[in-house]
Amino acid sequence: MLTNIIIRASYALLIMLSVITQAQQTDLQTSKLESAFYNRQYALVSELLAAQQEKNLNSEIMTVAVAVAQNLDNKETLLNALIENNPDNAEVHFMAGELWYQIKEQSNLFNKLGLVKKSNTHFIKAAELAPENPKYLVAAAKALAIESSFWDSEKKDSKVIVDKLKELDTHYYNLALMDYLQNTQNKKRALQTVELVSQNHPQNVALIHRAANLLWTFSAKAKAQRLFVKGCQIEQVIPERLPTWRDTCLSAAYLALQQHGDKQLAVDAMEHLLSKEQVKDKQHIEYLMVLGELYRALDDNNKAKSTYQNALTLSDDNSTQKDIKRALSELIR
């Protein structure tokens, strides 16, 4: 009797350990996929997905996300199929909102408005399906503000969600609040919120990025540039927020090139960004060209020349090569 109890207990323990091990392996695979994806290592993502013995919904979402990121011809077909196969899944609708917006960025002017509408529809649907998820609520609040009537200056539906988030999650509440203050053009409270966010969340790149953009919106561009620089200096950034972090560094450079803020700080930001890059793709080349332009603005022609030449060596796009050669020719004059 005792022996049977011991055997059953041992068997149960083995099953539990097996489940834990499988969960750990799944978490490790997900972590590798996310790291590769957010570092724009799309070939590695495809390899990891192909090596998976069991496909799950996250694998399907990642496959579509890679197709969109690479602007593949079948990206919309894949995205539509993902939505049709998972009509009641909140995460699918949220990601559809994100991905339709990315497709909008890749599309010509005539398609953009319709794609924004698609994106907003999915963000709102995600929040309807999971009304306690703060990530979905932030996106829905922003979508509702965009879709609201011109006469709804208070953005009432959006405000309901912002108020709800105040009780749910500080991080997402601040994101939603800053969106709301921009949409309602509440400059006074927006500037107050930026100060609070800067003081209380200096290491939160998503909040710092949003706060700096809010300053930019209300024409405090030199302050915005300095805050973007601070955001770029944040060292601990989770993979999911790497695109936001990169945009923070890049925004510091763009404002400096528009004569807002400190050009040397912008150079430091772009050099820091490039030091963290793991792939040398089209986006990497864009960063090099921005850095070259900053060097040129600082009259450091030698560094500008070497940076542009580096970009030229990496580029295989005729239009980009022409732009780089034009910049190099202007340095020689």
C-alpha beads as a LAMMPS data file, in Angstrom:
LAMMPS data file: protein, C-alpha beads

333 atoms
332 bonds

1 atom types
1 bond types

-500.0 500.0 xlo xhi
-500.0 500.0 ylo yhi
-500.0 500.0 zlo zhi

Masses

1 110.0

Atoms # bond

1 1 1 0.000 0.000 0.000
2 1 1 2.732 2.433 1.045
3 1 1 4.768 1.453 -2.011
4 1 1 1.835 2.258 -4.325
5 1 1 1.369 5.649 -2.673
6 1 1 5.053 6.426 -3.111
7 1 1 4.951 5.350 -6.777
8 1 1 1.876 7.493 -7.492
9 1 1 3.455 10.486 -5.712
10 1 1 6.684 10.047 -7.679
11 1 1 4.740 9.800 -10.938
12 1 1 2.788 12.957 -10.103
13 1 1 6.039 14.743 -9.279
14 1 1 7.568 13.689 -12.604
15 1 1 4.528 14.994 -14.482
16 1 1 4.699 18.290 -12.595
17 1 1 8.424 18.660 -13.308
18 1 1 7.800 17.861 -16.975
19 1 1 5.112 20.536 -17.182
20 1 1 7.405 23.079 -15.489
21 1 1 10.276 22.209 -17.852
22 1 1 8.030 22.555 -20.909
23 1 1 6.764 25.908 -19.631
24 1 1 10.336 27.099 -19.080
25 1 1 11.319 25.981 -22.581
26 1 1 8.291 27.798 -24.043
27 1 1 9.192 30.958 -22.126
28 1 1 12.783 30.718 -23.379
29 1 1 11.609 30.276 -26.977
30 1 1 9.263 33.257 -26.643
31 1 1 12.058 35.359 -25.152
32 1 1 14.418 34.452 -28.018
33 1 1 11.736 35.235 -30.597
34 1 1 10.907 38.604 -29.058
35 1 1 14.557 39.586 -28.716
36 1 1 15.268 38.688 -32.346
37 1 1 12.128 40.412 -33.617
38 1 1 12.621 43.686 -31.767
39 1 1 16.275 43.740 -32.816
40 1 1 15.098 43.403 -36.455
41 1 1 16.774 40.005 -36.874
42 1 1 13.963 38.776 -39.083
43 1 1 15.895 35.907 -40.674
44 1 1 16.599 34.527 -37.202
45 1 1 12.923 34.908 -36.260
46 1 1 11.932 32.886 -39.330
47 1 1 14.472 30.185 -38.423
48 1 1 13.184 29.962 -34.858
49 1 1 9.585 29.765 -36.045
50 1 1 10.432 27.050 -38.586
51 1 1 12.186 25.033 -35.864
52 1 1 9.154 25.020 -33.559
53 1 1 7.640 21.564 -33.256
54 1 1 4.293 22.909 -32.098
55 1 1 2.879 26.136 -33.495
56 1 1 0.738 28.327 -31.253
57 1 1 -1.101 31.606 -31.604
58 1 1 1.984 33.612 -30.663
59 1 1 3.844 31.914 -33.517
60 1 1 1.083 32.887 -35.944
61 1 1 1.109 36.496 -34.742
62 1 1 4.903 36.666 -35.011
63 1 1 4.802 35.277 -38.562
64 1 1 2.420 38.033 -39.629
65 1 1 4.404 40.695 -37.742
66 1 1 7.591 39.688 -39.600
67 1 1 5.771 39.860 -42.949
68 1 1 4.557 43.373 -42.123
69 1 1 7.948 44.510 -40.827
70 1 1 9.583 43.330 -44.058
71 1 1 6.745 44.782 -46.160
72 1 1 6.164 41.446 -47.914
73 1 1 3.557 41.208 -50.661
74 1 1 1.434 38.704 -48.728
75 1 1 1.332 40.674 -45.455
76 1 1 -2.309 41.779 -45.759
77 1 1 -3.457 38.282 -46.755
78 1 1 -1.715 36.802 -43.714
79 1 1 -3.129 39.466 -41.408
80 1 1 -6.684 39.033 -42.672
81 1 1 -6.416 35.260 -42.209
82 1 1 -5.132 35.695 -38.654
83 1 1 -8.114 37.919 -37.801
84 1 1 -10.674 35.638 -39.489
85 1 1 -9.339 32.570 -37.657
86 1 1 -9.399 34.284 -34.251
87 1 1 -12.410 36.610 -34.254
88 1 1 -12.824 36.656 -30.461
89 1 1 -9.196 36.882 -29.373
90 1 1 -8.299 40.224 -27.783
91 1 1 -4.549 39.912 -28.387
92 1 1 -5.119 39.212 -32.076
93 1 1 -7.290 42.316 -32.402
94 1 1 -4.742 44.429 -30.525
95 1 1 -1.911 43.214 -32.756
96 1 1 -4.113 43.736 -35.818
97 1 1 -4.490 47.354 -34.719
98 1 1 -0.713 47.687 -34.430
99 1 1 -0.030 45.940 -37.731
100 1 1 -2.646 47.783 -39.788
101 1 1 -1.095 51.023 -38.531
102 1 1 2.354 49.839 -39.638
103 1 1 0.927 48.961 -43.044
104 1 1 -0.526 52.465 -43.165
105 1 1 2.986 53.870 -42.684
106 1 1 4.157 51.807 -45.669
107 1 1 1.228 52.777 -47.923
108 1 1 0.537 55.640 -50.287
109 1 1 -1.533 58.651 -49.288
110 1 1 -4.801 57.349 -50.782
111 1 1 -4.866 54.263 -48.547
112 1 1 -3.817 55.834 -45.266
113 1 1 -7.185 57.027 -43.933
114 1 1 -8.865 53.675 -44.519
115 1 1 -6.004 51.843 -42.818
116 1 1 -6.164 54.130 -39.788
117 1 1 -9.877 53.308 -39.547
118 1 1 -9.080 49.578 -39.681
119 1 1 -6.432 49.970 -37.010
120 1 1 -8.755 51.883 -34.687
121 1 1 -11.572 49.359 -35.140
122 1 1 -9.344 46.521 -33.939
123 1 1 -7.969 48.487 -30.991
124 1 1 -11.518 49.203 -29.825
125 1 1 -12.534 45.554 -30.324
126 1 1 -9.576 44.325 -28.232
127 1 1 -10.678 46.495 -25.311
128 1 1 -14.257 45.282 -25.655
129 1 1 -13.084 41.664 -25.466
130 1 1 -10.714 42.273 -22.520
131 1 1 -12.020 45.376 -20.712
132 1 1 -9.626 45.025 -17.767
133 1 1 -6.423 44.845 -19.817
134 1 1 -4.703 48.250 -19.492
135 1 1 -2.588 47.822 -22.653
136 1 1 -5.700 47.354 -24.742
137 1 1 -7.517 50.182 -22.969
138 1 1 -4.803 52.727 -23.788
139 1 1 -4.980 51.898 -27.487
140 1 1 -8.791 51.981 -27.428
141 1 1 -8.863 55.373 -25.697
142 1 1 -6.625 56.836 -28.386
143 1 1 -8.656 55.185 -31.152
144 1 1 -11.942 56.482 -29.751
145 1 1 -10.558 60.009 -29.594
146 1 1 -9.543 59.821 -33.263
147 1 1 -12.897 58.349 -34.303
148 1 1 -14.963 60.796 -32.233
149 1 1 -17.112 63.525 -33.749
150 1 1 -15.562 66.907 -34.508
151 1 1 -18.090 68.393 -32.078
152 1 1 -16.976 66.126 -29.230
153 1 1 -14.207 68.407 -27.995
154 1 1 -14.076 66.620 -24.624
155 1 1 -13.593 63.185 -26.246
156 1 1 -16.068 61.713 -23.767
157 1 1 -15.684 58.014 -24.644
158 1 1 -11.929 58.314 -24.433
159 1 1 -12.159 60.123 -21.087
160 1 1 -14.155 57.247 -19.581
161 1 1 -11.276 54.877 -20.322
162 1 1 -8.635 57.302 -19.049
163 1 1 -10.506 57.602 -15.743
164 1 1 -10.777 53.808 -15.506
165 1 1 -7.045 53.389 -16.078
166 1 1 -6.304 55.694 -13.157
167 1 1 -7.540 52.928 -10.869
168 1 1 -5.924 50.089 -12.810
169 1 1 -2.328 50.895 -13.733
170 1 1 -0.089 53.960 -13.254
171 1 1 2.056 53.350 -16.336
172 1 1 -0.820 52.949 -18.776
173 1 1 -2.834 55.700 -17.095
174 1 1 -0.042 58.201 -17.747
175 1 1 0.235 57.101 -21.377
176 1 1 -3.519 57.427 -21.890
177 1 1 -3.658 60.748 -20.040
178 1 1 -0.954 62.288 -22.219
179 1 1 -2.756 61.074 -25.352
180 1 1 -5.984 62.574 -24.029
181 1 1 -4.405 65.927 -23.154
182 1 1 -2.972 66.166 -26.650
183 1 1 -6.278 65.245 -28.270
184 1 1 -8.148 67.846 -26.209
185 1 1 -5.360 70.437 -26.596
186 1 1 -5.072 70.978 -22.846
187 1 1 -1.656 72.629 -22.888
188 1 1 -1.501 73.709 -19.243
189 1 1 -2.224 70.275 -17.808
190 1 1 -0.099 68.607 -20.483
191 1 1 2.995 70.549 -19.413
192 1 1 2.269 69.778 -15.751
193 1 1 1.953 66.073 -16.563
194 1 1 5.240 66.093 -18.467
195 1 1 6.994 67.475 -15.397
196 1 1 5.492 64.809 -13.145
197 1 1 6.346 61.994 -15.555
198 1 1 9.919 63.256 -15.975
199 1 1 10.422 63.385 -12.207
200 1 1 8.635 60.177 -11.221
201 1 1 9.448 57.854 -14.132
202 1 1 12.915 58.857 -15.449
203 1 1 13.780 55.260 -16.445
204 1 1 10.502 54.458 -18.201
205 1 1 11.330 54.937 -21.876
206 1 1 7.711 54.649 -23.046
207 1 1 6.563 57.442 -20.728
208 1 1 9.597 59.654 -21.394
209 1 1 9.124 59.234 -25.154
210 1 1 5.429 60.137 -24.885
211 1 1 6.151 63.110 -22.625
212 1 1 8.788 64.459 -25.017
213 1 1 6.360 64.123 -27.924
214 1 1 3.792 66.044 -25.900
215 1 1 6.299 68.889 -25.455
216 1 1 6.971 68.781 -29.205
217 1 1 3.214 69.023 -29.883
218 1 1 2.924 72.158 -27.768
219 1 1 6.013 73.748 -29.400
220 1 1 8.374 73.380 -26.432
221 1 1 10.833 71.884 -28.889
222 1 1 14.140 72.594 -27.135
223 1 1 12.762 71.008 -23.945
224 1 1 11.440 68.122 -25.984
225 1 1 14.868 67.507 -27.484
226 1 1 16.519 67.435 -24.077
227 1 1 13.927 64.972 -22.805
228 1 1 14.401 62.771 -25.874
229 1 1 18.135 62.761 -25.136
230 1 1 17.451 61.657 -21.553
231 1 1 15.212 58.886 -22.851
232 1 1 17.947 57.736 -25.214
233 1 1 20.349 57.461 -22.280
234 1 1 18.155 54.853 -20.540
235 1 1 20.144 51.626 -20.499
236 1 1 17.673 48.998 -19.284
237 1 1 15.110 48.616 -22.070
238 1 1 13.013 45.484 -22.517
239 1 1 12.895 44.106 -26.108
240 1 1 9.270 45.162 -26.642
241 1 1 10.214 48.811 -26.071
242 1 1 13.335 48.878 -28.265
243 1 1 11.470 50.483 -31.211
244 1 1 10.248 53.252 -28.878
245 1 1 13.766 53.707 -27.502
246 1 1 15.239 53.976 -30.996
247 1 1 12.611 56.540 -31.964
248 1 1 13.514 58.504 -28.832
249 1 1 17.144 58.764 -29.945
250 1 1 16.168 59.574 -33.516
251 1 1 13.713 62.279 -32.438
252 1 1 16.492 63.994 -30.469
253 1 1 18.493 64.134 -33.700
254 1 1 15.629 65.361 -35.893
255 1 1 14.847 68.241 -33.543
256 1 1 18.508 69.259 -33.398
257 1 1 18.669 69.310 -37.191
258 1 1 15.618 71.613 -37.117
259 1 1 17.629 73.987 -34.886
260 1 1 15.879 72.942 -31.674
261 1 1 18.187 71.839 -28.896
262 1 1 21.810 70.742 -28.732
263 1 1 23.426 69.166 -31.804
264 1 1 26.293 67.591 -29.855
265 1 1 23.824 65.888 -27.532
266 1 1 22.032 64.644 -30.632
267 1 1 25.314 63.243 -31.986
268 1 1 25.901 61.481 -28.677
269 1 1 22.388 60.015 -28.852
270 1 1 22.822 58.693 -32.388
271 1 1 26.262 57.264 -31.636
272 1 1 24.771 55.525 -28.607
273 1 1 21.926 54.173 -30.728
274 1 1 24.271 52.854 -33.401
275 1 1 26.473 51.199 -30.776
276 1 1 23.477 49.055 -29.756
277 1 1 22.509 47.991 -33.288
278 1 1 22.661 44.276 -34.104
279 1 1 21.785 44.367 -37.809
280 1 1 22.918 46.599 -40.637
281 1 1 19.709 46.956 -42.585
282 1 1 17.870 49.831 -44.265
283 1 1 16.975 51.358 -40.905
284 1 1 20.600 51.189 -39.772
285 1 1 21.619 53.044 -42.926
286 1 1 19.031 55.720 -42.164
287 1 1 20.580 56.189 -38.726
288 1 1 24.030 56.579 -40.287
289 1 1 22.735 59.219 -42.700
290 1 1 21.160 61.184 -39.835
291 1 1 24.432 61.007 -37.901
292 1 1 26.333 62.162 -40.996
293 1 1 23.994 65.134 -41.295
294 1 1 24.579 66.019 -37.641
295 1 1 28.364 65.872 -38.104
296 1 1 27.999 68.139 -41.118
297 1 1 25.879 70.579 -39.085
298 1 1 28.711 70.669 -36.524
299 1 1 31.261 71.288 -39.339
300 1 1 33.016 68.012 -38.577
301 1 1 33.411 67.121 -42.238
302 1 1 35.854 64.247 -41.688
303 1 1 33.447 62.328 -39.473
304 1 1 30.546 63.249 -41.735
305 1 1 32.413 61.885 -44.746
306 1 1 33.384 58.599 -43.077
307 1 1 29.836 58.105 -41.784
308 1 1 28.287 58.678 -45.209
309 1 1 30.839 56.355 -46.815
310 1 1 29.960 53.674 -44.300
311 1 1 26.295 54.093 -45.216
312 1 1 27.128 53.954 -48.935
313 1 1 29.039 50.692 -48.488
314 1 1 26.035 49.102 -46.764
315 1 1 23.309 50.373 -49.096
316 1 1 22.057 48.467 -52.131
317 1 1 19.180 50.857 -52.879
318 1 1 19.758 53.157 -55.877
319 1 1 17.739 56.047 -54.485
320 1 1 19.507 55.922 -51.116
321 1 1 22.893 55.673 -52.815
322 1 1 22.125 58.815 -54.823
323 1 1 21.195 60.692 -51.654
324 1 1 24.420 59.629 -49.957
325 1 1 26.578 60.544 -52.966
326 1 1 24.875 63.929 -53.135
327 1 1 25.698 64.552 -49.462
328 1 1 29.304 63.462 -50.025
329 1 1 29.679 65.775 -53.025
330 1 1 28.440 68.705 -50.945
331 1 1 31.114 67.969 -48.338
332 1 1 33.860 68.252 -50.965
333 1 1 32.776 71.709 -52.153

Bonds

1 1 1 2
2 1 2 3
3 1 3 4
4 1 4 5
5 1 5 6
6 1 6 7
7 1 7 8
8 1 8 9
9 1 9 10
10 1 10 11
11 1 11 12
12 1 12 13
13 1 13 14
14 1 14 15
15 1 15 16
16 1 16 17
17 1 17 18
18 1 18 19
19 1 19 20
20 1 20 21
21 1 21 22
22 1 22 23
23 1 23 24
24 1 24 25
25 1 25 26
26 1 26 27
27 1 27 28
28 1 28 29
29 1 29 30
30 1 30 31
31 1 31 32
32 1 32 33
33 1 33 34
34 1 34 35
35 1 35 36
36 1 36 37
37 1 37 38
38 1 38 39
39 1 39 40
40 1 40 41
41 1 41 42
42 1 42 43
43 1 43 44
44 1 44 45
45 1 45 46
46 1 46 47
47 1 47 48
48 1 48 49
49 1 49 50
50 1 50 51
51 1 51 52
52 1 52 53
53 1 53 54
54 1 54 55
55 1 55 56
56 1 56 57
57 1 57 58
58 1 58 59
59 1 59 60
60 1 60 61
61 1 61 62
62 1 62 63
63 1 63 64
64 1 64 65
65 1 65 66
66 1 66 67
67 1 67 68
68 1 68 69
69 1 69 70
70 1 70 71
71 1 71 72
72 1 72 73
73 1 73 74
74 1 74 75
75 1 75 76
76 1 76 77
77 1 77 78
78 1 78 79
79 1 79 80
80 1 80 81
81 1 81 82
82 1 82 83
83 1 83 84
84 1 84 85
85 1 85 86
86 1 86 87
87 1 87 88
88 1 88 89
89 1 89 90
90 1 90 91
91 1 91 92
92 1 92 93
93 1 93 94
94 1 94 95
95 1 95 96
96 1 96 97
97 1 97 98
98 1 98 99
99 1 99 100
100 1 100 101
101 1 101 102
102 1 102 103
103 1 103 104
104 1 104 105
105 1 105 106
106 1 106 107
107 1 107 108
108 1 108 109
109 1 109 110
110 1 110 111
111 1 111 112
112 1 112 113
113 1 113 114
114 1 114 115
115 1 115 116
116 1 116 117
117 1 117 118
118 1 118 119
119 1 119 120
120 1 120 121
121 1 121 122
122 1 122 123
123 1 123 124
124 1 124 125
125 1 125 126
126 1 126 127
127 1 127 128
128 1 128 129
129 1 129 130
130 1 130 131
131 1 131 132
132 1 132 133
133 1 133 134
134 1 134 135
135 1 135 136
136 1 136 137
137 1 137 138
138 1 138 139
139 1 139 140
140 1 140 141
141 1 141 142
142 1 142 143
143 1 143 144
144 1 144 145
145 1 145 146
146 1 146 147
147 1 147 148
148 1 148 149
149 1 149 150
150 1 150 151
151 1 151 152
152 1 152 153
153 1 153 154
154 1 154 155
155 1 155 156
156 1 156 157
157 1 157 158
158 1 158 159
159 1 159 160
160 1 160 161
161 1 161 162
162 1 162 163
163 1 163 164
164 1 164 165
165 1 165 166
166 1 166 167
167 1 167 168
168 1 168 169
169 1 169 170
170 1 170 171
171 1 171 172
172 1 172 173
173 1 173 174
174 1 174 175
175 1 175 176
176 1 176 177
177 1 177 178
178 1 178 179
179 1 179 180
180 1 180 181
181 1 181 182
182 1 182 183
183 1 183 184
184 1 184 185
185 1 185 186
186 1 186 187
187 1 187 188
188 1 188 189
189 1 189 190
190 1 190 191
191 1 191 192
192 1 192 193
193 1 193 194
194 1 194 195
195 1 195 196
196 1 196 197
197 1 197 198
198 1 198 199
199 1 199 200
200 1 200 201
201 1 201 202
202 1 202 203
203 1 203 204
204 1 204 205
205 1 205 206
206 1 206 207
207 1 207 208
208 1 208 209
209 1 209 210
210 1 210 211
211 1 211 212
212 1 212 213
213 1 213 214
214 1 214 215
215 1 215 216
216 1 216 217
217 1 217 218
218 1 218 219
219 1 219 220
220 1 220 221
221 1 221 222
222 1 222 223
223 1 223 224
224 1 224 225
225 1 225 226
226 1 226 227
227 1 227 228
228 1 228 229
229 1 229 230
230 1 230 231
231 1 231 232
232 1 232 233
233 1 233 234
234 1 234 235
235 1 235 236
236 1 236 237
237 1 237 238
238 1 238 239
239 1 239 240
240 1 240 241
241 1 241 242
242 1 242 243
243 1 243 244
244 1 244 245
245 1 245 246
246 1 246 247
247 1 247 248
248 1 248 249
249 1 249 250
250 1 250 251
251 1 251 252
252 1 252 253
253 1 253 254
254 1 254 255
255 1 255 256
256 1 256 257
257 1 257 258
258 1 258 259
259 1 259 260
260 1 260 261
261 1 261 262
262 1 262 263
263 1 263 264
264 1 264 265
265 1 265 266
266 1 266 267
267 1 267 268
268 1 268 269
269 1 269 270
270 1 270 271
271 1 271 272
272 1 272 273
273 1 273 274
274 1 274 275
275 1 275 276
276 1 276 277
277 1 277 278
278 1 278 279
279 1 279 280
280 1 280 281
281 1 281 282
282 1 282 283
283 1 283 284
284 1 284 285
285 1 285 286
286 1 286 287
287 1 287 288
288 1 288 289
289 1 289 290
290 1 290 291
291 1 291 292
292 1 292 293
293 1 293 294
294 1 294 295
295 1 295 296
296 1 296 297
297 1 297 298
298 1 298 299
299 1 299 300
300 1 300 301
301 1 301 302
302 1 302 303
303 1 303 304
304 1 304 305
305 1 305 306
306 1 306 307
307 1 307 308
308 1 308 309
309 1 309 310
310 1 310 311
311 1 311 312
312 1 312 313
313 1 313 314
314 1 314 315
315 1 315 316
316 1 316 317
317 1 317 318
318 1 318 319
319 1 319 320
320 1 320 321
321 1 321 322
322 1 322 323
323 1 323 324
324 1 324 325
325 1 325 326
326 1 326 327
327 1 327 328
328 1 328 329
329 1 329 330
330 1 330 331
331 1 331 332
332 1 332 333
